[in-house]
Amino acid sequence: MTFCTSILYSDKLTGYYIGYTSLTPQERLSQHLKEHSGHTNKAKDWMLVHTEYFDLKSDAMARETTQGLEK
């Protein structure tokens, strides 16, 4: 199984969202754009701006954190 960490951007919020998933980035973005609870529910203009793929879930999770982004 492959995991990815993606960065989304919202013009409405003028901000970024970083998350990891085992879904494709397009599938996960589609979920963020639908009605659901959580941070990304605050806007419906999320755009995928960056994606990285990992073999291990732990690596994708580490990349999601600030510490992971400093690598």
Order of alpha helices (4+ residues) and beta strands (2+ residues): beta-beta-alpha-beta-alpha-alpha
